[in-house]
Amino acid sequence: MKTPAKALKVTCLAVLLASATPMLSGCGGGGATFHAASDKTLGQELQDLKASYDKGILTQKEYEDTKKRLIKRYTK
């Protein structure tokens, strides 16, 4: 049987992992460098990217670099 302290540690760890998963899978480190499979159009992707830049989430360099990668990916 688990002690109350050990049960609390396990619960805290589970909550931490559950809350960290979305952060690690979306925009970590390079500003929109991870792309899950989606049915978004290039226009939608560019609008989302611009909105992130306008909100200050991305630097100008991250915005420009990601914009170039998106255009290249969609025009292959």
JOMO-V791062 format. One record per backbone hydrogen bond with DSSP energy under -0.5 kcal/mol. CO is the residue of the C=O (numbers start at 0). NH is the residue of the N-H. If there is no record, write none. Layout:
co=CO nh=NH
co=CO nh=NH
This chain:
co=2 nh=6
co=3 nh=7
co=4 nh=8
co=5 nh=9
co=6 nh=10
co=7 nh=11
co=8 nh=12
co=9 nh=13
co=10 nh=14
co=11 nh=15
co=12 nh=16
co=13 nh=17
co=14 nh=18
co=15 nh=19
co=16 nh=20
co=17 nh=21
co=18 nh=22
co=19 nh=23
co=20 nh=24
co=21 nh=25
co=25 nh=33
co=26 nh=30
co=27 nh=29
co=33 nh=35
co=40 nh=44
co=41 nh=45
co=42 nh=46
co=43 nh=47
co=44 nh=48
co=45 nh=49
co=46 nh=50
co=47 nh=51
co=48 nh=52
co=49 nh=53
co=50 nh=54
co=51 nh=56
co=51 nh=57
co=52 nh=55
co=58 nh=62
co=59 nh=63
co=60 nh=64
co=61 nh=65
co=62 nh=66
co=63 nh=67
co=64 nh=68
co=65 nh=69
co=66 nh=70
co=67 nh=71
co=68 nh=72
co=69 nh=73
co=70 nh=74
co=72 nh=75
